[in-house]
Amino acid sequence: MNVIDTWTGRTACALQAALRMTNEGFAEHLGVAVRTVAGWHRSPDIVPRPEMQLALDTIYERANEHVQRRFSLLSRPPEEPAQAQALRVAIAVVVRHEEVLLVCRRGDDALSWQFPAGMVKPGGSPETVAVQETLAETGVHCAVRQHLGGRLHPSTGVLAEYFLCEHLTGEPSNRDTQENVDVTWVPVAALTRFIPADRIFEPILKALEAA
C-alpha cells in the first residue's frame, strides 16, 4: 500500500478515479461541497486542509486492494514517462444483435451501470485490454470492430478509449464479485434507462444506432 505524506489535488483526484466515483459521489463520500472536488481537478498542486488530509487517509486505508492498485498507477508523479499510459482506460461497448453488455459496479455509496473497462498499463494495448477485461469481468469473448475515439472522462479526468466490440461467444456471468454485483445484456433501446444519456460518449450512441 502506498504511503501518502501529503495529499494534493492531483492525488485526491487519483483516489477518486481509483474509486470510480463522480465528482458528486466523491464529494458526498468526503462530506465536502462538489466545488471542492472540482477545485482539485482545476488546481492539482493545491494541498487540502489538515482535516481533509485525515479524511483522504481514512478512505484510502479502507479501500480494497483493487482500488489501492489502481491508485498506485494513477498517482505516479507526472514526470514519470509512464504516467500518460497509466492514466488510460479501455472501455468495451460489446454488441450482440440489438443488445449491449453492461456491468453493475459496486461503489462505496451507490451502484452504477457501466460498460466493461480496464486500466491500460504502460506500454499496453488498449484494444487488447478492452477484450481481456471484458472476458475477465463477464466471461464474454468479443472482438474489437471499431475504435470510437477517446476523451478525458468528465467525472474522473482519466483518458478513456472506447471500442465498439462484436460478441463472439459466451453468456455473461459476474466474474469479479468484489467490484461488480451484476452483468447483463441490455436492449440498446433501453440503454439510457441504465446510463443517463448525458454521461454516454456521443460516438457510442451513434455507433449503436448504426449497428
GROMACS elastic network, one bead per residue, 0.5 to 0.9 nm:
[ bonds ]
;  ai    aj funct       b0    kb
    1    61     6  0.83937   500
    1    65     6  0.83541   500
    1    68     6  0.66736   500
    1    69     6  0.79736   500
    1    72     6  0.80280   500
    2    68     6  0.78535   500
    2    71     6  0.85790   500
    2    72     6  0.67421   500
    4     7     6  0.64008   500
    4    11     6  0.86852   500
    4    57     6  0.78099   500
    6    11     6  0.89767   500
    6    47     6  0.75076   500
    6    48     6  0.87378   500
    6    53     6  0.71667   500
    7    10     6  0.79651   500
    7    11     6  0.59332   500
    7    12     6  0.63559   500
    7    46     6  0.87389   500
    7    47     6  0.62759   500
    7    48     6  0.68037   500
    7    52     6  0.87340   500
    7    53     6  0.60680   500
    7    56     6  0.76205   500
    7    57     6  0.84664   500
    8    11     6  0.53337   500
    8    12     6  0.60345   500
    8    13     6  0.84936   500
    8    40     6  0.77471   500
    8    44     6  0.64382   500
    8    45     6  0.57273   500
    8    46     6  0.54619   500
    8    48     6  0.63359   500
    8    53     6  0.87702   500
    9    12     6  0.51238   500
    9    13     6  0.61102   500
    9    14     6  0.85713   500
    9    37     6  0.81625   500
    9    39     6  0.77614   500
    9    41     6  0.64982   500
    9    42     6  0.83167   500
    9    43     6  0.63327   500
    9    45     6  0.56761   500
    9    46     6  0.52383   500
    9    47     6  0.63416   500
    9    48     6  0.71761   500
   10    13     6  0.51925   500
   10    14     6  0.62046   500
   10    15     6  0.87831   500
   10    40     6  0.66749   500
   10    41     6  0.70021   500
   10    43     6  0.78236   500
   10    45     6  0.64816   500
   10    46     6  0.80183   500
   10    75     6  0.75033   500
   11    15     6  0.62291   500
   11    16     6  0.85908   500
   11    44     6  0.78663   500
   11    71     6  0.84216   500
   11    74     6  0.81170   500
   11    75     6  0.55986   500
   11    76     6  0.87044   500
   12    15     6  0.51221   500
   12    16     6  0.63314   500
   12    17     6  0.87436   500
   12    37     6  0.84046   500
   12    40     6  0.73446   500
   12    41     6  0.88943   500
   12    44     6  0.86106   500
   12    48     6  0.89323   500
   12    56     6  0.72943   500
   12    75     6  0.87801   500
   13    17     6  0.61559   500
   13    18     6  0.85354   500
   13    37     6  0.77509   500
   13    40     6  0.67992   500
   13    41     6  0.66029   500
   13    44     6  0.81189   500
   13    74     6  0.89763   500
   13    75     6  0.86803   500
   13   156     6  0.71814   500
   13   157     6  0.79933   500
   14    17     6  0.50502   500
   14    18     6  0.61184   500
   14    19     6  0.86102   500
   14    70     6  0.85686   500
   14    71     6  0.59881   500
   14    72     6  0.86874   500
   14    73     6  0.87466   500
   14    74     6  0.53976   500
   14    75     6  0.55440   500
   14   156     6  0.80335   500
   14   157     6  0.88005   500
   14   158     6  0.87980   500
   15    19     6  0.61750   500
   15    20     6  0.85097   500
   15    56     6  0.84175   500
   15    59     6  0.87942   500
   15    60     6  0.73249   500
   15    67     6  0.80868   500
   15    68     6  0.83331   500
   15    70     6  0.83901   500
   15    71     6  0.56521   500
   15    74     6  0.79090   500
   15    75     6  0.78383   500
   16    19     6  0.51557   500
   16    20     6  0.61478   500
   16    21     6  0.56484   500
   16    22     6  0.75553   500
   16    23     6  0.79127   500
   16    26     6  0.63403   500
   16    71     6  0.86500   500
   16   155     6  0.89586   500
   16   156     6  0.67567   500
   17    21     6  0.63519   500
   17    22     6  0.82358   500
   17    70     6  0.82460   500
   17    71     6  0.76622   500
   17    74     6  0.77891   500
   17   155     6  0.81375   500
   17   157     6  0.75604   500
   17   158     6  0.72037   500
   18    21     6  0.79359   500
   18    66     6  0.84020   500
   18    67     6  0.52699   500
   18    68     6  0.73026   500
   18    69     6  0.81772   500
   18    70     6  0.51942   500
   18    71     6  0.51409   500
   18    72     6  0.87899   500
   18    73     6  0.89613   500
   18    74     6  0.73592   500
   18   156     6  0.86820   500
   19    26     6  0.85409   500
   19    63     6  0.81901   500
   19    67     6  0.59251   500
   19    68     6  0.88204   500
   19    70     6  0.84032   500
   19    71     6  0.83177   500
   19   107     6  0.72819   500
   19   108     6  0.81974   500
   20    26     6  0.89787   500
   20    67     6  0.87713   500
   20   105     6  0.89395   500
   20   107     6  0.75916   500
   20   155     6  0.85502   500
   20   156     6  0.71178   500
   21    24     6  0.78107   500
   21    25     6  0.55953   500
   21    26     6  0.56652   500
   21   107     6  0.75124   500
   21   108     6  0.88872   500
   21   155     6  0.72857   500
   21   156     6  0.71757   500
   22    25     6  0.50776   500
   22    26     6  0.60492   500
   22    27     6  0.83800   500
   22   154     6  0.84317   500
   22   156     6  0.65517   500
   23    26     6  0.52780   500
   23    27     6  0.60152   500
   23    28     6  0.85714   500
   23    34     6  0.61976   500
   23    35     6  0.86292   500
   23    37     6  0.61654   500
   23    38     6  0.69003   500
   23   154     6  0.89782   500
   23   155     6  0.58305   500
   23   156     6  0.75634   500
   24    27     6  0.51925   500
   24    28     6  0.61977   500
   24    29     6  0.85870   500
   24    33     6  0.82696   500
   24    34     6  0.56412   500
   24    37     6  0.82684   500
   24   155     6  0.87227   500
   25    28     6  0.51691   500
   25    29     6  0.60955   500
   25    30     6  0.86968   500
   25    34     6  0.86204   500
   25   109     6  0.74799   500
   25   110     6  0.82509   500
   26    30     6  0.62245   500
   26    31     6  0.84259   500
   26    32     6  0.85742   500
   26    34     6  0.81004   500
   26    37     6  0.75478   500
   27    30     6  0.51994   500
   27    31     6  0.58660   500
   27    32     6  0.50649   500
   27    33     6  0.58048   500
   27    34     6  0.52443   500
   27    35     6  0.84227   500
   27    36     6  0.75362   500
   27    37     6  0.62299   500
   28    32     6  0.62702   500
   28    33     6  0.74903   500
   28    34     6  0.78166   500
   28   109     6  0.87293   500
   29    32     6  0.79501   500
   29    59     6  0.87392   500
   29   108     6  0.80313   500
   29   109     6  0.72691   500
   30    33     6  0.87791   500
   30    52     6  0.80532   500
   30    55     6  0.67533   500
   30    56     6  0.76753   500
   30    59     6  0.83686   500
   32    35     6  0.83079   500
   32    36     6  0.66257   500
   32    37     6  0.79067   500
   33    36     6  0.54217   500
   33    37     6  0.72188   500
   34    37     6  0.53606   500
   34    38     6  0.62669   500
   34    39     6  0.85924   500
   35    39     6  0.59239   500
   35    40     6  0.86880   500
   36    39     6  0.50270   500
   36    40     6  0.65866   500
   37    40     6  0.51857   500
   37    41     6  0.67013   500
   37    42     6  0.89328   500
   38    41     6  0.51729   500
   38    42     6  0.64133   500
   38    43     6  0.86900   500
   39    43     6  0.59203   500
   39    44     6  0.81654   500
   39    46     6  0.85227   500
   40    43     6  0.50711   500
   40    44     6  0.53691   500
   40    45     6  0.79381   500
   40    46     6  0.67278   500
   40    47     6  0.87906   500
   40    48     6  0.86320   500
   41    44     6  0.57983   500
   41   156     6  0.89466   500
   41   157     6  0.77624   500
   43    46     6  0.56696   500
   44    47     6  0.84460   500
   47    50     6  0.88573   500
   47    53     6  0.85658   500
   48    51     6  0.81781   500
   48    52     6  0.59040   500
   48    53     6  0.63162   500
   49    52     6  0.53735   500
   49    53     6  0.63536   500
   50    54     6  0.65198   500
   50    55     6  0.88153   500
   51    54     6  0.52029   500
   51    55     6  0.63944   500
   51    56     6  0.88072   500
   52    56     6  0.61344   500
   52    57     6  0.84709   500
   53    56     6  0.52535   500
   53    57     6  0.61817   500
   53    58     6  0.87468   500
   54    58     6  0.62397   500
   54    59     6  0.87750   500
   55    58     6  0.51577   500
   55    59     6  0.63551   500
   55    60     6  0.86913   500
   56    59     6  0.52062   500
   56    60     6  0.61491   500
   56    61     6  0.85434   500
   57    60     6  0.52793   500
   57    61     6  0.60760   500
   57    62     6  0.86326   500
   58    61     6  0.51930   500
   58    62     6  0.61799   500
   58    63     6  0.86399   500
   59    62     6  0.53027   500
   59    63     6  0.62229   500
   60    63     6  0.52018   500
   60    64     6  0.85449   500
   60    67     6  0.83487   500
   60    68     6  0.71855   500
   60    71     6  0.88923   500
   61    64     6  0.82566   500
   61    68     6  0.84352   500
   63    66     6  0.80458   500
   63    67     6  0.59825   500
   63    68     6  0.64654   500
   64    67     6  0.55003   500
   64    68     6  0.63684   500
   64    69     6  0.87529   500
   64   178     6  0.86323   500
   65    69     6  0.59818   500
   65    70     6  0.85667   500
   66    69     6  0.51607   500
   66    70     6  0.62979   500
   66    71     6  0.86150   500
   66   178     6  0.85792   500
   66   179     6  0.83013   500
   67    70     6  0.51657   500
   67    71     6  0.61059   500
   67    72     6  0.86257   500
   68    72     6  0.61634   500
   68    73     6  0.88469   500
   69    72     6  0.50812   500
   69    73     6  0.66440   500
   69    74     6  0.87951   500
   70    73     6  0.52658   500
   70    74     6  0.61501   500
   70    75     6  0.85366   500
   70   119     6  0.77215   500
   71    75     6  0.57378   500
   71    76     6  0.85704   500
   72    75     6  0.55184   500
   72    76     6  0.66997   500
   73    76     6  0.59349   500
   73    83     6  0.79544   500
   73    86     6  0.56330   500
   73    87     6  0.74829   500
   73   119     6  0.88915   500
   73   121     6  0.81433   500
   74    77     6  0.87751   500
   74    83     6  0.75545   500
   74    86     6  0.59756   500
   74    87     6  0.57407   500
   74   158     6  0.87019   500
   75    78     6  0.84574   500
   75    83     6  0.84347   500
   75    86     6  0.87952   500
   75    87     6  0.88928   500
   76    79     6  0.83770   500
   76    80     6  0.69893   500
   76    82     6  0.83355   500
   76    83     6  0.62233   500
   76    86     6  0.80241   500
   77    80     6  0.58099   500
   77    83     6  0.70630   500
   78    81     6  0.76116   500
   78    82     6  0.85127   500
   78    83     6  0.58077   500
   78    84     6  0.79805   500
   79    82     6  0.86055   500
   79    83     6  0.74762   500
   80    83     6  0.55699   500
   80    84     6  0.85556   500
   81    84     6  0.70359   500
   81    85     6  0.82779   500
   81   122     6  0.89088   500
   82    85     6  0.54300   500
   82    86     6  0.60614   500
   82    87     6  0.88700   500
   82   121     6  0.84966   500
   82   122     6  0.54697   500
   82   123     6  0.80152   500
   83    87     6  0.63541   500
   83   122     6  0.77013   500
   84    87     6  0.55094   500
   84    88     6  0.70593   500
   84   122     6  0.80162   500
   84   159     6  0.85685   500
   85    88     6  0.54828   500
   85    89     6  0.88725   500
   85   120     6  0.66771   500
   85   121     6  0.62834   500
   85   123     6  0.69367   500
   85   124     6  0.79491   500
   85   159     6  0.89353   500
   86    89     6  0.83779   500
   86   119     6  0.74534   500
   86   120     6  0.64137   500
   86   121     6  0.55509   500
   86   122     6  0.56421   500
   87   119     6  0.76213   500
   87   120     6  0.75698   500
   87   121     6  0.84375   500
   87   122     6  0.89665   500
   87   157     6  0.86880   500
   87   158     6  0.54611   500
   87   159     6  0.60432   500
   87   160     6  0.84400   500
   88   118     6  0.87438   500
   88   119     6  0.61190   500
   88   120     6  0.54007   500
   88   121     6  0.77775   500
   88   122     6  0.88589   500
   88   126     6  0.80519   500
   88   158     6  0.61526   500
   88   160     6  0.57884   500
   88   161     6  0.72467   500
   89   117     6  0.67256   500
   89   118     6  0.56145   500
   89   120     6  0.54541   500
   89   121     6  0.88893   500
   89   126     6  0.73240   500
   89   129     6  0.85211   500
   89   130     6  0.86458   500
   89   158     6  0.70733   500
   89   159     6  0.62575   500
   89   161     6  0.60958   500
   89   162     6  0.85468   500
   90   116     6  0.85645   500
   90   117     6  0.55249   500
   90   118     6  0.54974   500
   90   119     6  0.63577   500
   90   120     6  0.64704   500
   90   125     6  0.88371   500
   90   126     6  0.51873   500
   90   127     6  0.70879   500
   90   128     6  0.86731   500
   90   129     6  0.62111   500
   90   130     6  0.52307   500
   90   133     6  0.87161   500
   90   159     6  0.87670   500
   90   160     6  0.60074   500
   90   162     6  0.61166   500
   90   163     6  0.75475   500
   91   115     6  0.64432   500
   91   116     6  0.59278   500
   91   118     6  0.67426   500
   91   119     6  0.89846   500
   91   126     6  0.83733   500
   91   127     6  0.88725   500
   91   129     6  0.84129   500
   91   130     6  0.56873   500
   91   133     6  0.88562   500
   91   134     6  0.88306   500
   91   160     6  0.69366   500
   91   161     6  0.60186   500
   91   163     6  0.61676   500
   91   164     6  0.87282   500
   92   101     6  0.87008   500
   92   115     6  0.61429   500
   92   116     6  0.55184   500
   92   117     6  0.61194   500
   92   118     6  0.88741   500
   92   127     6  0.86650   500
   92   129     6  0.89030   500
   92   130     6  0.51710   500
   92   131     6  0.71325   500
   92   133     6  0.84852   500
   92   134     6  0.69996   500
   92   144     6  0.81378   500
   92   161     6  0.87094   500
   92   162     6  0.61770   500
   92   163     6  0.51146   500
   92   164     6  0.62316   500
   92   165     6  0.62914   500
   93   100     6  0.68363   500
   93   101     6  0.68761   500
   93   102     6  0.83394   500
   93   115     6  0.60540   500
   93   116     6  0.73364   500
   93   130     6  0.88418   500
   93   162     6  0.72430   500
   93   163     6  0.59391   500
   93   165     6  0.56495   500
   93   166     6  0.83916   500
   93   204     6  0.76987   500
   93   208     6  0.89847   500
   94    99     6  0.83679   500
   94   100     6  0.55490   500
   94   101     6  0.54228   500
   94   102     6  0.83833   500
   94   115     6  0.80637   500
   94   116     6  0.83934   500
   94   134     6  0.85415   500
   94   142     6  0.70036   500
   94   143     6  0.84993   500
   94   144     6  0.85369   500
   94   163     6  0.82684   500
   94   164     6  0.61435   500
   94   166     6  0.56335   500
   94   167     6  0.61035   500
   95    98     6  0.70452   500
   95    99     6  0.57039   500
   95   101     6  0.65845   500
   95   142     6  0.88471   500
   95   164     6  0.74910   500
   95   165     6  0.61999   500
   95   166     6  0.53880   500
   95   167     6  0.58719   500
   95   185     6  0.87744   500
   95   188     6  0.86351   500
   95   208     6  0.81219   500
   95   211     6  0.82570   500
   96    99     6  0.51793   500
   96   100     6  0.62609   500
   96   101     6  0.80231   500
   96   166     6  0.66464   500
   96   167     6  0.54164   500
   96   168     6  0.84816   500
   96   185     6  0.82987   500
   97   100     6  0.82811   500
   97   167     6  0.87130   500
   97   211     6  0.82022   500
   98   186     6  0.85150   500
   98   187     6  0.59616   500
   98   188     6  0.57558   500
   98   189     6  0.80357   500
   98   208     6  0.85707   500
   98   211     6  0.78438   500
   99   185     6  0.57995   500
   99   186     6  0.52476   500
   99   188     6  0.50828   500
   99   189     6  0.82827   500
   99   191     6  0.88798   500
  100   115     6  0.86186   500
  100   184     6  0.84127   500
  100   185     6  0.54928   500
  100   186     6  0.53402   500
  100   187     6  0.63333   500
  100   188     6  0.58871   500
  100   191     6  0.79019   500
  100   208     6  0.85863   500
  101   114     6  0.87770   500
  101   115     6  0.66481   500
  101   116     6  0.76678   500
  101   138     6  0.89305   500
  101   172     6  0.81677   500
  101   183     6  0.75055   500
  101   184     6  0.59508   500
  101   186     6  0.62585   500
  101   187     6  0.89149   500
  102   113     6  0.63371   500
  102   114     6  0.55439   500
  102   116     6  0.65127   500
  102   182     6  0.84674   500
  102   183     6  0.58823   500
  102   184     6  0.56509   500
  102   185     6  0.62930   500
  102   186     6  0.69277   500
  102   194     6  0.88321   500
  103   112     6  0.82485   500
  103   113     6  0.56247   500
  103   114     6  0.54493   500
  103   115     6  0.60368   500
  103   116     6  0.62091   500
  103   137     6  0.82360   500
  103   138     6  0.79017   500
  103   174     6  0.81762   500
  103   180     6  0.66490   500
  103   181     6  0.77541   500
  103   182     6  0.58311   500
  103   184     6  0.65755   500
  103   185     6  0.89062   500
  104   111     6  0.64656   500
  104   112     6  0.54378   500
  104   114     6  0.62543   500
  104   115     6  0.86215   500
  104   179     6  0.85310   500
  104   180     6  0.54609   500
  104   181     6  0.56505   500
  104   182     6  0.50965   500
  104   183     6  0.62358   500
  104   184     6  0.85247   500
  105   110     6  0.86245   500
  105   111     6  0.56363   500
  105   112     6  0.53257   500
  105   113     6  0.61661   500
  105   114     6  0.70646   500
  105   179     6  0.57335   500
  105   181     6  0.62222   500
  105   182     6  0.75929   500
  106   109     6  0.84033   500
  106   110     6  0.68477   500
  106   111     6  0.50889   500
  106   112     6  0.70501   500
  106   177     6  0.87953   500
  106   178     6  0.76623   500
  106   179     6  0.52046   500
  106   180     6  0.51467   500
  106   181     6  0.61887   500
  107   110     6  0.51071   500
  107   111     6  0.55536   500
  107   112     6  0.75540   500
  107   179     6  0.77253   500
  107   180     6  0.87616   500
  108   111     6  0.82535   500
  111   180     6  0.87327   500
  111   181     6  0.83408   500
  112   194     6  0.80879   500
  112   195     6  0.79212   500
  113   182     6  0.89458   500
  113   194     6  0.59723   500
  113   195     6  0.62036   500
  114   117     6  0.82499   500
  114   194     6  0.82570   500
  114   195     6  0.70868   500
  115   134     6  0.88926   500
  116   130     6  0.75754   500
  116   133     6  0.68764   500
  116   134     6  0.55181   500
  116   137     6  0.71834   500
  116   138     6  0.80925   500
  117   129     6  0.80051   500
  117   130     6  0.62827   500
  117   133     6  0.62338   500
  117   134     6  0.69779   500
  117   137     6  0.86982   500
  118   126     6  0.86475   500
  118   129     6  0.62653   500
  118   130     6  0.65938   500
  118   132     6  0.84900   500
  118   133     6  0.56508   500
  118   134     6  0.82730   500
  119   126     6  0.83809   500
  119   129     6  0.74308   500
  119   133     6  0.88130   500
  120   123     6  0.80567   500
  120   124     6  0.57702   500
  120   125     6  0.69087   500
  120   126     6  0.58874   500
  120   129     6  0.64035   500
  120   130     6  0.88857   500
  121   124     6  0.51909   500
  121   125     6  0.81706   500
  121   126     6  0.87705   500
  121   129     6  0.89067   500
  122   125     6  0.88116   500
  124   127     6  0.89289   500
  124   128     6  0.78634   500
  124   129     6  0.76706   500
  125   128     6  0.52896   500
  125   129     6  0.63000   500
  125   130     6  0.87531   500
  126   130     6  0.60948   500
  126   131     6  0.87279   500
  126   161     6  0.71694   500
  126   162     6  0.88680   500
  126   163     6  0.88645   500
  127   130     6  0.52344   500
  127   131     6  0.65513   500
  127   132     6  0.87302   500
  127   143     6  0.88958   500
  127   144     6  0.67785   500
  127   147     6  0.83938   500
  127   161     6  0.87823   500
  127   162     6  0.89420   500
  127   163     6  0.72997   500
  128   131     6  0.53065   500
  128   132     6  0.60264   500
  128   133     6  0.83995   500
  128   144     6  0.86374   500
  129   132     6  0.50356   500
  129   133     6  0.56898   500
  129   134     6  0.81829   500
  130   133     6  0.54981   500
  130   134     6  0.61670   500
  130   135     6  0.87829   500
  130   142     6  0.89780   500
  130   143     6  0.89390   500
  130   144     6  0.80192   500
  130   162     6  0.84594   500
  130   163     6  0.73268   500
  130   165     6  0.86678   500
  131   134     6  0.53083   500
  131   135     6  0.64446   500
  131   136     6  0.87666   500
  131   140     6  0.89070   500
  131   141     6  0.72282   500
  131   142     6  0.60455   500
  131   143     6  0.64751   500
  131   144     6  0.72094   500
  131   165     6  0.81489   500
  132   135     6  0.52095   500
  132   136     6  0.61166   500
  132   137     6  0.85868   500
  132   141     6  0.83333   500
  132   142     6  0.87833   500
  133   137     6  0.58751   500
  133   138     6  0.81810   500
  134   137     6  0.52943   500
  134   138     6  0.57252   500
  134   139     6  0.69869   500
  134   140     6  0.63141   500
  134   141     6  0.72463   500
  134   142     6  0.76358   500
  135   138     6  0.53711   500
  135   141     6  0.56061   500
  135   142     6  0.77648   500
  135   175     6  0.86912   500
  136   139     6  0.60037   500
  136   140     6  0.81530   500
  136   175     6  0.65055   500
  136   176     6  0.74997   500
  137   140     6  0.82054   500
  137   172     6  0.87614   500
  137   173     6  0.78936   500
  137   174     6  0.63468   500
  137   176     6  0.53803   500
  137   177     6  0.87675   500
  137   180     6  0.82969   500
  137   183     6  0.84437   500
  138   141     6  0.86649   500
  138   170     6  0.88201   500
  138   171     6  0.80298   500
  138   172     6  0.50229   500
  138   173     6  0.50417   500
  138   174     6  0.53888   500
  138   175     6  0.56456   500
  138   176     6  0.77574   500
  138   183     6  0.65250   500
  138   184     6  0.86322   500
  139   169     6  0.89712   500
  139   170     6  0.62806   500
  139   171     6  0.68163   500
  139   172     6  0.56390   500
  139   173     6  0.60081   500
  139   174     6  0.77026   500
  139   175     6  0.69112   500
  140   167     6  0.73024   500
  140   168     6  0.76567   500
  140   169     6  0.62294   500
  140   171     6  0.60073   500
  140   172     6  0.57182   500
  140   173     6  0.80945   500
  141   166     6  0.87117   500
  141   167     6  0.63347   500
  141   168     6  0.54279   500
  141   169     6  0.53212   500
  141   170     6  0.60705   500
  141   171     6  0.88671   500
  142   165     6  0.60727   500
  142   166     6  0.53692   500
  142   169     6  0.71313   500
  142   170     6  0.88909   500
  143   164     6  0.86230   500
  143   165     6  0.53114   500
  143   166     6  0.52785   500
  143   167     6  0.67451   500
  143   168     6  0.69260   500
  144   147     6  0.76532   500
  144   163     6  0.63491   500
  144   164     6  0.60521   500
  144   166     6  0.63306   500
  145   163     6  0.73151   500
  145   164     6  0.55726   500
  145   165     6  0.50422   500
  145   166     6  0.61806   500
  146   162     6  0.87433   500
  146   163     6  0.57498   500
  146   164     6  0.50846   500
  146   165     6  0.69227   500
  147   150     6  0.85596   500
  147   161     6  0.78579   500
  147   162     6  0.61922   500
  147   164     6  0.63063   500
  147   165     6  0.88732   500
  148   161     6  0.76200   500
  148   162     6  0.52782   500
  148   163     6  0.53894   500
  148   164     6  0.65103   500
  148   203     6  0.61217   500
  148   204     6  0.68625   500
  148   207     6  0.79420   500
  149   160     6  0.85061   500
  149   161     6  0.59934   500
  149   162     6  0.57298   500
  149   163     6  0.75515   500
  149   203     6  0.75992   500
  150   153     6  0.87100   500
  150   159     6  0.68562   500
  150   160     6  0.53890   500
  150   162     6  0.60006   500
  150   201     6  0.88112   500
  151   154     6  0.83341   500
  151   157     6  0.88789   500
  151   158     6  0.82098   500
  151   159     6  0.56812   500
  151   160     6  0.55045   500
  151   161     6  0.68704   500
  151   162     6  0.86698   500
  151   201     6  0.83483   500
  152   155     6  0.86423   500
  152   156     6  0.78976   500
  152   157     6  0.52305   500
  152   158     6  0.54395   500
  152   160     6  0.60795   500
  152   161     6  0.89741   500
  153   156     6  0.55178   500
  153   158     6  0.54078   500
  153   159     6  0.61066   500
  153   160     6  0.60813   500
  154   157     6  0.58801   500
  154   158     6  0.82823   500
  154   199     6  0.83545   500
  155   158     6  0.83386   500
  156   159     6  0.87098   500
  157   160     6  0.87251   500
  162   201     6  0.85360   500
  162   203     6  0.89615   500
  162   204     6  0.80000   500
  163   204     6  0.86629   500
  164   204     6  0.77342   500
  164   207     6  0.76335   500
  164   208     6  0.86292   500
  167   170     6  0.81535   500
  170   173     6  0.89930   500
  171   184     6  0.87793   500
  172   175     6  0.88625   500
  172   183     6  0.60908   500
  172   184     6  0.61058   500
  172   185     6  0.76189   500
  173   182     6  0.76639   500
  173   183     6  0.59130   500
  173   184     6  0.76433   500
  174   177     6  0.62310   500
  174   180     6  0.69162   500
  174   181     6  0.70622   500
  174   182     6  0.57950   500
  174   183     6  0.55462   500
  174   184     6  0.87870   500
  175   178     6  0.89138   500
  175   180     6  0.82191   500
  175   183     6  0.88634   500
  176   179     6  0.58314   500
  176   180     6  0.58232   500
  176   181     6  0.82171   500
  177   180     6  0.51127   500
  177   181     6  0.60910   500
  177   182     6  0.82515   500
  178   181     6  0.79176   500
  180   183     6  0.76712   500
  186   189     6  0.83339   500
  186   190     6  0.67662   500
  186   191     6  0.65038   500
  186   194     6  0.85973   500
  187   190     6  0.52627   500
  187   191     6  0.64293   500
  188   191     6  0.51627   500
  188   192     6  0.84278   500
  188   208     6  0.70488   500
  188   209     6  0.82955   500
  189   192     6  0.77184   500
  189   193     6  0.89257   500
  189   209     6  0.89880   500
  190   193     6  0.55117   500
  190   194     6  0.73500   500
  191   194     6  0.54979   500
  191   195     6  0.62706   500
  191   196     6  0.81855   500
  191   197     6  0.83227   500
  192   197     6  0.53698   500
  192   198     6  0.89935   500
  192   200     6  0.85101   500
  193   196     6  0.66327   500
  193   197     6  0.85355   500
  195   198     6  0.84360   500
  195   199     6  0.68398   500
  195   200     6  0.70758   500
  196   199     6  0.55390   500
  196   200     6  0.69031   500
  197   200     6  0.53258   500
  197   201     6  0.84382   500
  197   202     6  0.85470   500
  197   205     6  0.84940   500
  198   201     6  0.79136   500
  198   202     6  0.84408   500
  199   202     6  0.87314   500
  200   203     6  0.84988   500
  200   204     6  0.69612   500
  200   205     6  0.72880   500
  201   204     6  0.55680   500
  201   205     6  0.71563   500
  202   205     6  0.53620   500
  202   206     6  0.65261   500
  202   207     6  0.87513   500
  203   206     6  0.50285   500
  203   207     6  0.59930   500
  203   208     6  0.85120   500
  204   207     6  0.50997   500
  204   208     6  0.61071   500
  204   209     6  0.85432   500
  205   208     6  0.51782   500
  205   209     6  0.61601   500
  205   210     6  0.86665   500
  206   209     6  0.51188   500
  206   210     6  0.62648   500
  206   211     6  0.86157   500
  207   210     6  0.50941   500
  207   211     6  0.60490   500
